[in-house]
Each structure stands twice: as C-alpha cells, then as structure tokens.
Amino acid sequence: MTKSTEAPFAFEGLDRVLHEKARLSILTSLADHPKGLSFTELRDLCGLTDGNLSRHIQILEGAAMLAVTKGFEGRRPLTTCRLTDEGRRRFSDYLGVLEEVLRSARGTEQQRKVSKPQEKLA
C-alpha cells in the first residue's frame, strides 16, 4: 500500500463496503470458515438480528464478496454464505490497510511520548 504524500492519513484503501462493524464481523467470521456458514451460525457469531444480517448479506453479495446458496436440510430451508475469491482478496487488502492505520497511529503515539517532556516527581 502506498501512502499519498499529500494526505498520508487519508487511508484510501479503507473499503467503505467493508468498513462497517456488522460487515466486518460477517467477513471475519467467514474468513475463519472457508466452507461457509449457515445463516443461523453467522447470525449467532455476529450477534445480529435476522433482518440486519439479511441486509448486510445483500450488500456483500451485491459487491461480489459473498456467495449465498439456498437449499434444504431435510425439510428445513438452509441458507449458506461463504466468501468468494474476490471477497477474500478484498478482505485481505482491507486488513493490510488497517495494519497500516495501526502502524501510523502507534508511530504518532510514540512520537508524542518522546517529544513530551517528562514530568518531575516531587
């Protein structure tokens, strides 16, 4: 990731589709389960309501990041979600940008500590 010299803290690689708490939870859960997860498993892992999860799945599926399979397990409907190759790549790129954000923040904090005069103990 290259930083802009004009705006070094713009972090242009923070993908707006991924940079949302619920979608980040979904993607992290699916990254840890390459074969995918059922809707119910995903809902429980992410602590989302059915409606909220459905909406975020629609967004991620529309961005070609998730594959959604609908079928049956016995007589019960079963919806399964998994990361697509594109989703896995974009999530990996996004994590790289987050690591850059953390390095920058830690570097800024270290500089602040070094430049701050030590308070004298009485």
C-alpha positions as CSV (number, residue, x, y, z in Angstrom):
1,M,0.0,0.0,0.0
2,T,1.4,3.3,-0.9
3,K,0.6,6.4,1.1
4,S,-0.2,9.7,-0.5
5,T,2.5,12.2,0.4
6,E,-0.1,15.0,0.3
7,A,-2.6,13.2,2.6
8,P,-0.7,10.5,4.4
9,F,-3.5,9.8,6.8
10,A,-6.3,9.5,4.2
11,F,-6.0,5.7,4.0
12,E,-7.7,5.5,0.7
13,G,-7.7,1.7,0.8
14,L,-10.3,1.5,3.6
15,D,-13.1,0.0,1.5
16,R,-16.5,1.5,2.6
17,V,-18.3,-1.8,1.9
18,L,-16.1,-3.5,4.5
19,H,-15.6,-0.6,6.9
20,E,-18.8,-1.1,8.8
21,K,-19.0,-3.1,12.1
22,A,-21.6,-5.7,11.1
23,R,-20.0,-6.4,7.7
24,L,-16.5,-6.6,9.3
25,S,-18.0,-9.2,11.7
26,I,-19.5,-11.2,8.9
27,L,-16.3,-11.2,6.8
28,T,-14.1,-12.1,9.8
29,S,-16.4,-15.0,10.6
30,L,-16.5,-16.3,7.1
31,A,-12.7,-15.8,6.6
32,D,-12.3,-18.2,9.6
33,H,-14.7,-20.7,8.0
34,P,-13.7,-21.3,4.3
35,K,-16.5,-23.8,3.6
36,G,-19.0,-21.2,4.7
37,L,-21.6,-20.8,7.5
38,S,-25.3,-21.1,7.7
39,F,-27.4,-18.0,8.1
40,T,-28.1,-19.0,11.7
41,E,-24.5,-19.7,12.6
42,L,-23.5,-16.4,11.1
43,R,-26.2,-14.5,12.9
44,D,-25.2,-16.0,16.2
45,L,-21.5,-15.4,15.7
46,C,-22.0,-11.8,14.8
47,G,-24.8,-11.0,17.3
48,L,-27.1,-9.6,14.6
49,T,-30.8,-9.8,14.1
50,D,-32.2,-11.8,11.1
51,G,-33.2,-8.6,9.3
52,N,-29.9,-6.8,9.9
53,L,-27.9,-9.8,8.8
54,S,-30.0,-10.2,5.7
55,R,-29.4,-6.6,4.7
56,H,-25.7,-6.8,5.2
57,I,-25.5,-10.1,3.3
58,Q,-27.3,-8.4,0.4
59,I,-24.8,-5.6,0.3
60,L,-21.8,-8.0,0.4
61,E,-23.3,-10.3,-2.2
62,G,-24.0,-7.3,-4.4
63,A,-20.3,-6.4,-4.1
64,A,-19.4,-9.9,-5.3
65,M,-17.8,-10.6,-1.9
66,L,-20.2,-13.4,-0.8
67,A,-21.7,-16.4,-2.4
68,V,-25.1,-17.3,-1.0
69,T,-26.5,-20.7,-1.5
70,K,-30.2,-21.6,-0.7
71,G,-31.3,-25.1,-0.3
72,F,-32.8,-27.5,2.2
73,E,-31.5,-29.6,5.0
74,G,-34.2,-32.3,5.3
75,R,-37.4,-30.3,5.0
76,R,-36.0,-27.1,6.5
77,P,-34.7,-24.2,4.4
78,L,-30.9,-23.7,4.7
79,T,-29.1,-20.5,3.5
80,T,-25.3,-20.8,3.5
81,C,-22.8,-17.9,2.9
82,R,-19.2,-18.1,2.0
83,L,-16.5,-15.7,0.9
84,T,-15.8,-15.6,-2.8
85,D,-12.3,-15.4,-4.1
86,E,-12.8,-11.7,-4.8
87,G,-14.2,-11.2,-1.2
88,R,-11.2,-13.0,0.3
89,R,-8.8,-10.8,-1.7
90,R,-10.6,-7.6,-0.9
91,F,-10.8,-8.5,2.8
92,S,-7.1,-9.3,2.8
93,D,-6.3,-6.0,1.2
94,Y,-8.5,-4.2,3.7
95,L,-6.7,-5.8,6.6
96,G,-3.4,-4.6,5.1
97,V,-4.7,-1.1,5.2
98,L,-5.9,-1.5,8.8
99,E,-2.4,-2.7,9.7
100,E,-1.1,0.5,8.1
101,V,-3.5,2.6,10.1
102,L,-2.3,0.9,13.3
103,R,1.4,1.4,12.5
104,S,0.7,5.0,11.8
105,A,-1.2,5.5,15.0
106,R,1.4,3.7,17.1
107,G,4.1,5.8,15.4
108,T,2.3,9.0,16.1
109,E,1.7,8.0,19.8
110,Q,5.4,7.0,20.2
111,Q,6.5,10.4,18.8
112,R,4.1,12.2,21.2
113,K,5.5,10.3,24.1
114,V,9.1,11.1,23.1
115,S,8.5,14.7,22.5
116,K,6.5,15.3,25.7
117,P,8.8,16.5,28.5
118,Q,9.0,14.1,31.5
119,E,7.1,15.4,34.5
120,K,9.3,15.7,37.5
121,L,8.3,13.7,40.6
122,A,8.2,15.7,43.8
